[in-house]
């Protein structure tokens, strides 16, 4: 196995472990969901449960904001857009388990 293949496989293994850990975290949080606000003691850790208020936009408001932004962008001239909007490469890493034998050249 080449060094590149090993790095790709290590990334895939790590992503799978992260997904498993996230599922475990979600299950543990669900088990603690009925605890009241405040501090709760474990043997090695303290859990603090708080409930700060945050704004939650309604779907209607989100749609209205999107419409305003879309209208604003549509009003911009092609020259303005060219001068102020740059396309930049954004690396995206998608790792999937191989199910076939097709290999990159």
Secondary structure by P-SEA (a helix, b strand, c coil): ccaaaaaaaaaaaaaaaaaaaaaaaaaaaaaaccccccccccccbbbbbbbcbbbbbcaaaaaaaaaaaaaaaaaccaaaaaacbbbbbbbbbbbbccccccccc
